[in-house]
Amino acid sequence: MRQVAELSDQLTLEVHNLYIDEEEAKKYGVDRAPTIVLTDGSRKDYGVRFYGAPSGYEFATLLDDIRMMASGDSGLSAGTKSRLAELKEPVDLKVFVTPTCPYCPAAVRLAHRFAFESPLVTASMIEATEFPEWATRFNVYGVPKTVINDSEAYALEGAVPEDVLLEQVLATQA
């Protein structure tokens, strides 16, 4: 992360210790390490998280997220944006990945775009081999796997299209 931050004077990196900087961790809802929280220049939290290193194919996801925040555009369709604006309840997207999965970045990017677009959505990339207890809890046998609101009833396997994730997210609101 230091090397990435050194690439541009428009990027900054703050490193916090989960236990020493307890208030900062609580502020961002972080309870595990290592975690990366992306914010914009004003330190606005869009709910975009990386639990574990965004290595392998996921490094491109990190760069795309930085670009998304810099441009201020999620890249979602107008229809998806308007439907996300109708959310009434918080939605938590957990996308389980491995560094060697070529399909995982698409699932993470989409989840992070939903979080960027809606203040009610939090989206986390979770590196399954770094957090095996989490992967076991959600029966992750293949990746990418997206778990919505910690419920297997709303879990999706594979890199699904935007409209499929949107319908599943909206189903949690019923």
Backbone as ProteinMPNN parsed JSONL, in Angstrom:
{"seq_chain_A": "MRQVAELSDQLTLEVHNLYIDEEEAKKYGVDRAPTIVLTDGSRKDYGVRFYGAPSGYEFATLLDDIRMMASGDSGLSAGTKSRLAELKEPVDLKVFVTPTCPYCPAAVRLAHRFAFESPLVTASMIEATEFPEWATRFNVYGVPKTVINDSEAYALEGAVPEDVLLEQVLATQA", "coords_chain_A": {"N_chain_A": [[0.826, -1.189, 0.0], [1.994, 1.191, 0.685], [3.726, 1.593, -1.486], [1.874, 1.93, -3.554], [0.578, 4.291, -2.718], [2.695, 6.05, -2.976], [2.801, 6.49, -5.667], [1.316, 8.634, -6.526], [0.723, 12.047, -5.742], [-1.796, 12.561, -5.02], [-2.778, 10.524, -3.582], [-3.096, 9.183, -0.326], [-1.903, 7.45, 2.545], [-2.915, 6.003, 5.496], [-1.927, 4.302, 8.306], [-3.195, 2.176, 10.695], [-3.352, 0.636, 13.907], [-5.249, -2.069, 14.828], [-5.845, -2.603, 17.502], [-4.566, -0.661, 19.095], [-5.472, 1.714, 17.962], [-8.247, 1.826, 18.547], [-10.633, 3.4, 18.505], [-10.597, 4.513, 15.933], [-10.822, 2.181, 14.423], [-13.381, 1.324, 15.211], [-14.879, 3.44, 14.217], [-14.846, 2.956, 11.484], [-15.958, 0.47, 11.44], [-14.327, -1.769, 11.552], [-13.119, -4.893, 12.44], [-11.24, -6.822, 12.139], [-7.951, -7.763, 11.099], [-5.55, -8.029, 8.463], [-7.012, -5.026, 7.162], [-8.226, -2.964, 4.578], [-9.497, 0.195, 4.16], [-11.11, 2.184, 1.932], [-11.274, 5.609, 1.282], [-12.457, 8.832, 0.173], [-10.938, 11.988, -0.861], [-11.912, 13.723, 1.075], [-12.136, 12.125, 3.182], [-14.438, 10.621, 3.231], [-16.343, 7.824, 3.922], [-17.149, 5.199, 1.94], [-17.955, 2.645, 2.378], [-16.376, 0.684, 1.264], [-14.353, -2.071, 1.397], [-11.396, -4.051, 1.959], [-10.644, -7.064, 3.112], [-7.892, -8.587, 4.039], [-5.065, -9.089, 1.876], [-5.188, -7.357, -1.211], [-4.207, -9.061, -3.451], [-2.682, -10.743, -6.295], [-5.075, -11.286, -8.805], [-6.803, -9.484, -7.617], [-5.489, -7.101, -7.194], [-5.835, -5.402, -9.34], [-8.477, -4.727, -8.921], [-8.321, -3.108, -6.655], [-6.973, -0.888, -7.781], [-8.887, -0.1, -9.677], [-10.947, 0.655, -7.951], [-9.792, 2.867, -6.699], [-9.622, 4.565, -8.886], [-12.375, 4.812, -9.416], [-13.281, 6.201, -7.155], [-11.833, 8.549, -7.456], [-12.889, 9.578, -9.823], [-15.54, 9.826, -9.18], [-17.61, 8.358, -10.154], [-19.589, 5.535, -10.261], [-20.021, 3.819, -12.345], [-22.215, 2.253, -12.698], [-25.384, 1.323, -14.179], [-27.986, 3.693, -15.023], [-30.508, 2.819, -14.243], [-29.925, 0.939, -12.226], [-28.704, 2.613, -10.363], [-30.873, 4.279, -9.632], [-32.604, 2.427, -8.474], [-31.071, 1.496, -6.339], [-31.079, 3.778, -4.829], [-33.521, 3.628, -3.651], [-33.314, 1.955, -1.499], [-34.072, 0.991, 1.848], [-33.158, -0.249, 4.094], [-30.038, -1.217, 5.671], [-27.482, -2.869, 3.744], [-25.24, -5.508, 3.556], [-22.54, -6.629, 1.797], [-20.552, -9.367, 1.314], [-17.82, -10.486, -0.333], [-16.252, -13.307, -1.129], [-13.003, -14.313, -2.001], [-10.116, -15.588, -3.804], [-6.606, -15.146, -4.418], [-5.864, -16.229, -6.891], [-8.051, -16.49, -8.492], [-9.597, -15.8, -11.489], [-12.14, -14.796, -11.927], [-13.068, -13.545, -9.71], [-12.402, -10.703, -9.337], [-14.359, -9.305, -10.869], [-16.731, -9.749, -9.449], [-16.122, -8.528, -7.001], [-15.617, -5.87, -7.81], [-18.172, -5.111, -8.725], [-19.713, -5.298, -6.362], [-18.378, -3.371, -4.813], [-18.966, -1.122, -6.336], [-21.71, -0.911, -5.905], [-21.659, -0.241, -3.184], [-20.31, 2.209, -3.306], [-22.206, 3.705, -4.598], [-24.479, 3.711, -2.929], [-25.256, 4.857, 0.304], [-26.233, 3.06, 2.1], [-25.143, 0.612, 1.608], [-22.572, -1.658, 2.295], [-19.576, -3.048, 1.199], [-17.442, -5.753, 1.077], [-14.361, -7.169, 0.168], [-13.227, -10.333, 0.819], [-10.506, -12.149, 1.528], [-10.378, -15.425, 1.231], [-8.528, -17.422, 2.033], [-6.994, -16.108, 3.875], [-8.764, -15.594, 5.877], [-9.954, -18.064, 7.034], [-11.814, -18.954, 8.963], [-13.993, -17.314, 8.627], [-14.697, -17.944, 6.006], [-15.424, -20.61, 6.376], [-17.62, -20.296, 8.072], [-19.506, -19.246, 6.297], [-19.802, -21.241, 4.463], [-18.041, -21.397, 2.188], [-17.073, -22.839, -0.62], [-16.315, -22.496, -3.118], [-15.136, -19.858, -5.223], [-15.82, -16.757, -6.938], [-17.829, -15.946, -4.077], [-20.655, -14.371, -3.015], [-22.054, -13.118, -0.167], [-24.965, -11.937, 1.19], [-26.006, -9.764, 3.657], [-25.154, -11.528, 5.666], [-26.468, -13.951, 5.224], [-27.186, -17.149, 4.088], [-29.374, -17.559, 2.504], [-29.412, -15.479, 0.756], [-27.155, -15.736, -0.777], [-24.791, -15.69, -3.465], [-23.185, -17.432, -6.048], [-20.349, -17.2, -8.087], [-19.43, -14.787, -10.655], [-21.724, -12.627, -11.007], [-24.058, -10.885, -13.201], [-24.806, -7.306, -13.176], [-27.638, -6.792, -12.913], [-28.569, -9.139, -11.713], [-27.3, -9.215, -9.188], [-28.409, -6.869, -8.175], [-31.187, -7.505, -8.034], [-31.099, -9.498, -6.069], [-30.125, -8.056, -3.894], [-32.24, -6.226, -3.572], [-34.214, -8.038, -2.863], [-33.662, -8.527, -0.23], [-34.828, -6.482, 1.05], [-37.507, -6.854, 1.218]], "CA_chain_A": [[0.0, 0.0, 0.0], [2.903, 2.348, 0.67], [4.2, 1.788, -2.859], [0.757, 2.474, -4.334], [0.389, 5.676, -2.292], [3.824, 6.846, -3.478], [2.66, 6.695, -7.105], [0.638, 9.892, -6.819], [0.568, 12.945, -4.597], [-3.224, 12.623, -4.72], [-3.094, 9.379, -2.723], [-2.479, 9.16, 0.993], [-2.056, 6.196, 3.274], [-2.864, 6.066, 6.954], [-1.848, 2.961, 8.867], [-3.679, 2.136, 12.069], [-3.316, -0.639, 14.601], [-6.611, -2.435, 15.21], [-6.005, -2.608, 18.957], [-4.125, 0.62, 19.649], [-6.349, 2.743, 17.411], [-9.57, 1.211, 18.677], [-11.686, 4.336, 18.089], [-10.559, 4.602, 14.469], [-11.361, 0.913, 13.927], [-14.827, 1.351, 15.433], [-15.432, 4.446, 13.302], [-15.01, 2.327, 10.173], [-16.559, -0.854, 11.593], [-13.309, -2.78, 11.278], [-12.869, -5.75, 13.6], [-10.242, -7.816, 11.759], [-6.776, -7.218, 10.391], [-5.436, -6.702, 7.856], [-8.159, -4.477, 6.443], [-8.032, -1.703, 3.881], [-10.713, 0.989, 4.009], [-10.881, 3.253, 0.961], [-12.075, 6.818, 1.439], [-12.076, 9.846, -0.806], [-10.075, 13.047, -0.353], [-12.495, 14.332, 2.27], [-12.216, 11.006, 4.139], [-15.779, 10.041, 3.227], [-16.337, 6.368, 3.897], [-18.166, 4.667, 1.027], [-18.254, 1.264, 2.704], [-15.545, -0.188, 0.433], [-13.378, -2.729, 2.28], [-10.598, -5.201, 1.548], [-10.164, -7.858, 4.244], [-6.805, -9.364, 3.472], [-4.313, -8.393, 0.829], [-5.724, -7.415, -2.577], [-3.082, -9.542, -4.258], [-3.072, -11.49, -7.487], [-6.045, -10.603, -9.652], [-7.514, -8.449, -6.875], [-4.767, -5.834, -7.207], [-6.508, -4.566, -10.342], [-9.701, -4.238, -8.292], [-7.913, -1.977, -5.82], [-6.699, 0.243, -8.668], [-10.171, 0.336, -10.238], [-11.677, 1.355, -6.885], [-9.161, 4.184, -6.541], [-10.075, 5.337, -10.048], [-13.801, 5.091, -9.241], [-13.429, 7.274, -6.168], [-11.266, 9.779, -8.021], [-13.79, 10.095, -10.86], [-16.861, 10.068, -8.609], [-18.607, 7.638, -10.955], [-19.595, 4.1, -9.978], [-20.089, 3.055, -13.582], [-23.455, 1.472, -12.739], [-26.419, 1.853, -15.069], [-28.907, 4.65, -14.408], [-31.57, 2.05, -13.6], [-29.401, 0.376, -10.975], [-28.512, 3.733, -9.438], [-32.167, 4.726, -9.1], [-33.166, 1.378, -7.601], [-30.288, 1.505, -5.1], [-31.514, 4.958, -4.072], [-34.765, 3.276, -2.963], [-33.056, 1.085, -0.345], [-34.512, 1.517, 3.147], [-32.411, -0.953, 5.139], [-28.632, -1.464, 5.323], [-27.131, -4.099, 3.036], [-23.83, -5.855, 3.692], [-22.091, -7.587, 0.778], [-19.252, -9.974, 1.562], [-17.418, -11.233, -1.52], [-15.105, -14.163, -0.821], [-12.133, -14.452, -3.158], [-8.736, -16.063, -3.646], [-5.769, -14.352, -5.324], [-5.662, -16.852, -8.197], [-9.344, -16.609, -9.177], [-9.743, -14.743, -12.497], [-13.518, -14.326, -11.959], [-13.353, -12.829, -8.466], [-12.404, -9.238, -9.426], [-15.633, -8.779, -11.396], [-17.705, -9.787, -8.351], [-15.734, -7.511, -6.018], [-15.837, -4.547, -8.417], [-19.606, -4.833, -8.737], [-20.132, -5.043, -4.972], [-17.827, -2.078, -4.404], [-19.725, -0.076, -7.044], [-22.971, -0.761, -5.179], [-21.353, 0.486, -1.945], [-19.982, 3.579, -3.673], [-23.432, 4.369, -5.048], [-25.497, 3.819, -1.879], [-24.74, 4.932, 1.678], [-26.756, 1.94, 2.883], [-24.451, -0.621, 1.217], [-21.163, -1.88, 2.621], [-19.114, -4.172, 0.384], [-16.119, -6.188, 1.497], [-13.637, -8.293, -0.415], [-12.643, -11.14, 1.893], [-9.584, -13.149, 0.997], [-10.829, -16.621, 1.946], [-7.443, -18.189, 2.664], [-6.511, -15.33, 5.018], [-9.809, -15.621, 6.89], [-10.633, -19.352, 6.855], [-12.966, -19.109, 9.864], [-15.09, -16.602, 7.976], [-15.08, -18.754, 4.844], [-16.12, -21.793, 6.904], [-18.917, -19.848, 8.6], [-20.433, -19.018, 5.195], [-19.767, -22.389, 3.545], [-17.392, -21.016, 0.942], [-16.385, -23.979, -1.231], [-15.864, -21.998, -4.411], [-15.118, -18.397, -5.278], [-16.293, -15.832, -5.92], [-19.109, -16.166, -3.421], [-21.152, -13.143, -2.394], [-23.043, -13.358, 0.882], [-25.666, -10.687, 1.466], [-26.54, -9.655, 5.019], [-24.751, -12.715, 6.435], [-27.493, -14.974, 5.061], [-27.031, -18.098, 2.976], [-30.562, -17.435, 1.656], [-29.146, -14.449, -0.246], [-25.788, -15.934, -1.285], [-24.631, -15.887, -4.908], [-21.887, -17.973, -6.435], [-19.93, -16.769, -9.418], [-19.435, -13.359, -10.974], [-23.051, -12.421, -11.606], [-24.264, -9.566, -13.818], [-25.33, -6.219, -12.339], [-29.069, -6.932, -12.62], [-28.776, -10.284, -10.812], [-26.945, -8.762, -7.837], [-29.401, -5.873, -7.764], [-32.424, -8.198, -7.63], [-30.856, -10.188, -4.794], [-30.047, -7.004, -2.874], [-33.594, -5.729, -3.354], [-34.984, -9.089, -2.191], [-33.418, -8.442, 1.218], [-35.612, -5.364, 1.558], [-38.936, -7.23, 1.275]], "C_chain_A": [[0.872, 1.255, 0.0], [3.381, 2.642, -0.753], [3.105, 2.37, -3.742], [0.575, 3.954, -3.999], [1.499, 6.586, -2.818], [3.711, 7.153, -4.975], [2.027, 8.038, -7.471], [0.555, 10.749, -5.566], [-0.907, 13.137, -4.236], [-3.681, 11.451, -3.857], [-2.391, 9.54, -1.387], [-2.778, 7.829, 1.651], [-1.953, 6.489, 4.753], [-2.871, 4.633, 7.451], [-2.262, 3.036, 10.337], [-3.541, 0.724, 12.61], [-4.713, -0.917, 15.143], [-6.841, -2.3, 16.713], [-5.607, -1.282, 19.59], [-5.053, 1.74, 19.219], [-7.797, 2.25, 17.396], [-10.708, 2.12, 18.187], [-11.76, 4.452, 16.566], [-11.151, 3.334, 13.85], [-12.887, 0.89, 14.076], [-15.513, 2.311, 14.468], [-15.723, 3.844, 11.929], [-15.602, 0.917, 10.249], [-15.601, -1.987, 11.306], [-13.024, -3.573, 12.553], [-11.864, -6.864, 13.313], [-9.1, -7.126, 11.032], [-6.117, -8.333, 9.605], [-6.692, -6.311, 7.096], [-7.754, -3.167, 5.793], [-9.403, -1.05, 3.736], [-10.381, 2.106, 3.03], [-11.836, 4.406, 1.244], [-11.644, 7.803, 0.363], [-11.222, 10.917, -0.13], [-10.599, 13.732, 0.888], [-12.677, 13.309, 3.392], [-13.631, 10.448, 4.269], [-15.655, 8.535, 3.062], [-17.494, 5.885, 3.024], [-18.516, 3.214, 1.324], [-17.482, 0.262, 1.868], [-14.415, -0.744, 1.292], [-12.645, -3.848, 1.544], [-10.131, -5.884, 2.818], [-9.142, -8.828, 3.688], [-6.171, -8.587, 2.336], [-5.015, -8.494, -0.518], [-4.597, -7.81, -3.539], [-3.599, -10.34, -5.452], [-4.013, -10.665, -8.339], [-6.734, -9.438, -8.939], [-6.77, -7.116, -6.841], [-5.396, -4.873, -8.214], [-7.808, -3.992, -9.783], [-9.397, -3.027, -7.419], [-7.681, -0.735, -6.688], [-7.989, 0.786, -9.291], [-10.992, 1.108, -9.199], [-11.106, 2.746, -6.649], [-9.607, 5.106, -7.679], [-11.553, 5.73, -9.909], [-13.993, 6.248, -8.263], [-12.906, 8.6, -6.7], [-12.215, 10.409, -9.04], [-15.167, 10.448, -10.306], [-17.973, 9.346, -9.331], [-18.486, 6.141, -10.701], [-19.57, 3.254, -11.24], [-21.324, 2.18, -13.679], [-24.454, 2.126, -13.69], [-27.331, 2.811, -14.301], [-30.032, 3.924, -13.667], [-31.137, 1.468, -12.271], [-29.227, 1.478, -9.941], [-29.83, 4.158, -8.81], [-32.781, 3.688, -8.169], [-32.387, 1.291, -6.295], [-30.681, 2.69, -4.218], [-32.788, 4.686, -3.285], [-34.547, 2.389, -1.743], [-33.482, 1.769, 0.95], [-33.7, 0.94, 4.305], [-30.962, -1.142, 4.707], [-28.442, -2.82, 4.645], [-25.627, -4.308, 3.168], [-23.496, -6.934, 2.672], [-20.697, -8.077, 1.158], [-18.915, -10.833, 0.344], [-16.139, -11.997, -1.179], [-14.331, -14.447, -2.093], [-10.866, -15.216, -2.791], [-7.896, -15.306, -4.676], [-5.625, -14.93, -6.736], [-6.948, -16.999, -9.005], [-9.509, -15.48, -10.196], [-11.155, -14.146, -12.553], [-13.869, -13.455, -10.758], [-13.348, -11.305, -8.606], [-13.715, -8.649, -9.935], [-16.687, -8.729, -10.292], [-17.399, -8.705, -7.315], [-15.998, -6.114, -6.565], [-17.316, -4.163, -8.373], [-20.111, -4.515, -7.33], [-19.63, -3.679, -4.502], [-18.54, -0.921, -5.108], [-21.074, 0.17, -6.366], [-22.732, 0.055, -3.903], [-21.051, 1.956, -2.245], [-21.251, 4.365, -3.99], [-24.442, 4.593, -3.929], [-24.87, 3.869, -0.485], [-25.247, 3.796, 2.575], [-26.054, 0.619, 2.578], [-23.0, -0.573, 1.677], [-20.742, -3.114, 1.833], [-17.67, -4.501, 0.732], [-15.606, -7.326, 0.636], [-13.033, -9.034, 0.764], [-11.79, -12.218, 1.261], [-9.767, -14.418, 1.834], [-9.705, -17.391, 2.634], [-6.831, -17.433, 3.838], [-7.504, -15.345, 6.171], [-10.612, -16.924, 6.78], [-11.844, -19.554, 7.769], [-14.199, -18.421, 9.292], [-15.606, -17.415, 6.792], [-15.849, -20.001, 5.289], [-17.515, -21.417, 7.384], [-19.953, -19.704, 7.489], [-20.36, -20.085, 4.114], [-19.191, -22.026, 2.176], [-16.578, -22.201, 0.443], [-15.86, -23.626, -2.615], [-15.937, -20.483, -4.401], [-15.294, -17.937, -6.719], [-17.644, -16.263, -5.346], [-19.475, -14.878, -2.702], [-22.246, -13.512, -1.405], [-23.655, -12.006, 1.257], [-26.304, -10.76, 2.846], [-26.314, -10.919, 5.851], [-25.743, -13.874, 6.328], [-27.206, -15.863, 3.851], [-28.224, -18.02, 2.018], [-30.34, -16.42, 0.536], [-27.736, -14.557, -0.813], [-25.815, -16.194, -2.794], [-23.256, -16.451, -5.181], [-21.594, -17.561, -7.861], [-19.966, -15.258, -9.555], [-20.717, -13.069, -11.735], [-23.151, -11.035, -12.239], [-24.905, -8.579, -12.836], [-26.794, -6.425, -11.953], [-29.36, -8.083, -11.668], [-28.428, -9.891, -9.378], [-27.972, -7.763, -7.329], [-30.68, -6.542, -7.286], [-32.266, -8.905, -6.287], [-30.765, -9.185, -3.649], [-31.436, -6.483, -2.55], [-34.471, -6.763, -2.644], [-34.791, -9.042, -0.684], [-34.267, -7.355, 1.858], [-37.08, -5.719, 1.753], [-39.352, -7.706, 2.644]], "O_chain_A": [[0.521, 2.261, -0.616], [3.435, 3.799, -1.171], [3.381, 3.218, -4.59], [0.433, 4.779, -4.901], [1.262, 7.765, -3.078], [4.452, 7.99, -5.491], [2.185, 8.519, -8.593], [0.342, 10.24, -4.465], [-1.223, 13.805, -3.251], [-4.841, 11.394, -3.449], [-1.242, 9.976, -1.322], [-3.775, 7.172, 1.35], [-1.015, 7.145, 5.205], [-3.727, 3.84, 7.061], [-1.749, 3.847, 11.108], [-3.604, -0.254, 11.865], [-5.288, -0.082, 15.841], [-7.931, -1.917, 17.14], [-6.257, -0.831, 20.534], [-5.387, 2.616, 20.017], [-8.468, 2.262, 16.363], [-11.637, 1.652, 17.529], [-12.845, 4.485, 15.987], [-11.893, 3.404, 12.87], [-13.594, 0.478, 13.156], [-16.599, 2.026, 13.964], [-16.721, 4.182, 11.291], [-15.731, 0.246, 9.225], [-16.019, -3.057, 10.864], [-12.729, -3.002, 13.603], [-11.66, -7.748, 14.145], [-9.261, -6.06, 10.437], [-6.129, -9.482, 10.047], [-7.348, -7.145, 6.471], [-7.032, -2.363, 6.382], [-10.349, -1.669, 3.249], [-9.465, 2.892, 3.275], [-13.039, 4.211, 1.42], [-10.605, 7.634, -0.275], [-10.832, 10.773, 1.029], [-9.821, 14.268, 1.677], [-13.295, 13.597, 4.417], [-13.981, 9.869, 5.297], [-14.954, 8.043, 2.178], [-18.662, 6.129, 3.326], [-19.3, 2.61, 0.591], [-17.886, -0.897, 1.769], [-13.618, 0.011, 1.847], [-13.184, -4.494, 0.645], [-9.297, -5.333, 3.538], [-9.478, -9.766, 2.964], [-6.686, -7.558, 1.898], [-5.399, -9.587, -0.934], [-4.111, -6.997, -4.326], [-4.799, -10.575, -5.59], [-3.774, -9.48, -8.569], [-7.201, -8.505, -9.592], [-7.364, -6.095, -6.493], [-5.477, -3.671, -7.965], [-8.194, -2.88, -10.141], [-10.129, -2.037, -7.442], [-8.152, 0.351, -6.351], [-8.156, 1.999, -9.416], [-11.652, 2.093, -9.529], [-11.855, 3.697, -6.425], [-9.928, 6.274, -7.459], [-11.933, 6.852, -10.246], [-14.776, 7.163, -8.518], [-13.477, 9.654, -6.42], [-12.33, 11.633, -9.111], [-15.881, 11.267, -10.884], [-19.147, 9.67, -9.154], [-17.424, 5.55, -10.897], [-19.146, 2.099, -11.207], [-21.472, 1.434, -14.647], [-24.378, 3.324, -13.966], [-27.429, 2.74, -13.076], [-30.458, 4.357, -12.596], [-31.891, 1.498, -11.298], [-29.567, 1.294, -8.772], [-29.905, 4.374, -7.601], [-33.414, 4.046, -7.176], [-32.978, 1.038, -5.245], [-30.619, 2.6, -2.992], [-33.11, 5.424, -2.354], [-35.5, 2.097, -1.021], [-33.279, 2.97, 1.127], [-33.572, 1.561, 5.36], [-30.679, -1.219, 3.511], [-29.149, -3.784, 4.938], [-24.84, -3.395, 2.92], [-24.088, -8.014, 2.677], [-19.772, -7.278, 1.305], [-19.628, -11.785, 0.028], [-15.082, -11.401, -0.968], [-14.909, -14.778, -3.128], [-10.587, -15.457, -1.617], [-8.423, -14.87, -5.7], [-5.3, -14.2, -7.673], [-6.93, -17.576, -10.093], [-9.555, -14.313, -9.807], [-11.348, -13.096, -13.165], [-14.852, -12.715, -10.787], [-14.225, -10.655, -8.037], [-14.133, -7.59, -9.469], [-17.453, -7.769, -10.212], [-18.309, -8.046, -6.811], [-16.543, -5.265, -5.859], [-17.665, -3.034, -8.028], [-20.86, -3.556, -7.142], [-20.368, -2.924, -3.87], [-18.697, 0.151, -4.524], [-21.527, 1.31, -6.264], [-23.519, 0.945, -3.581], [-21.492, 2.843, -1.514], [-21.347, 5.553, -3.683], [-25.192, 5.568, -3.969], [-24.05, 3.019, -0.138], [-24.742, 3.601, 3.68], [-26.338, -0.391, 3.222], [-22.298, 0.417, 1.475], [-21.463, -4.111, 1.802], [-16.792, -3.639, 0.689], [-16.304, -8.312, 0.399], [-12.391, -8.423, 1.618], [-12.289, -13.091, 0.55], [-9.361, -14.474, 2.995], [-9.913, -17.954, 3.709], [-6.213, -18.046, 4.709], [-7.121, -15.129, 7.321], [-11.803, -16.898, 6.472], [-12.792, -20.246, 7.398], [-15.319, -18.901, 9.461], [-16.815, -17.552, 6.605], [-16.82, -20.396, 4.643], [-18.48, -22.138, 7.129], [-21.131, -19.997, 7.693], [-20.801, -19.867, 2.985], [-19.789, -22.318, 1.14], [-15.531, -22.53, 1.002], [-15.066, -24.361, -3.202], [-16.716, -19.898, -3.649], [-14.943, -18.675, -7.639], [-18.476, -16.856, -6.033], [-18.709, -14.364, -1.887], [-23.241, -14.142, -1.767], [-22.944, -11.06, 1.595], [-27.042, -11.694, 3.159], [-27.171, -11.322, 6.637], [-25.845, -14.689, 7.246], [-27.009, -15.376, 2.737], [-28.098, -18.376, 0.846], [-30.993, -16.484, -0.505], [-27.183, -13.562, -1.281], [-26.731, -16.827, -3.32], [-22.268, -15.996, -4.605], [-22.47, -17.572, -8.726], [-20.467, -14.548, -8.683], [-20.787, -13.244, -12.952], [-22.42, -10.12, -11.861], [-25.466, -8.97, -11.812], [-27.155, -6.251, -10.789], [-30.31, -8.007, -10.889], [-29.179, -10.2, -8.453], [-28.362, -7.816, -6.162], [-31.205, -6.181, -6.234], [-33.185, -8.912, -5.467], [-31.273, -9.439, -2.556], [-31.777, -6.315, -1.379], [-35.378, -6.392, -1.899], [-35.668, -9.474, 0.064], [-34.408, -7.316, 3.08], [-37.82, -4.965, 2.385], [-40.514, -8.054, 2.849]]}, "name": "protein", "num_of_chains": 1, "seq": "MRQVAELSDQLTLEVHNLYIDEEEAKKYGVDRAPTIVLTDGSRKDYGVRFYGAPSGYEFATLLDDIRMMASGDSGLSAGTKSRLAELKEPVDLKVFVTPTCPYCPAAVRLAHRFAFESPLVTASMIEATEFPEWATRFNVYGVPKTVINDSEAYALEGAVPEDVLLEQVLATQA"}
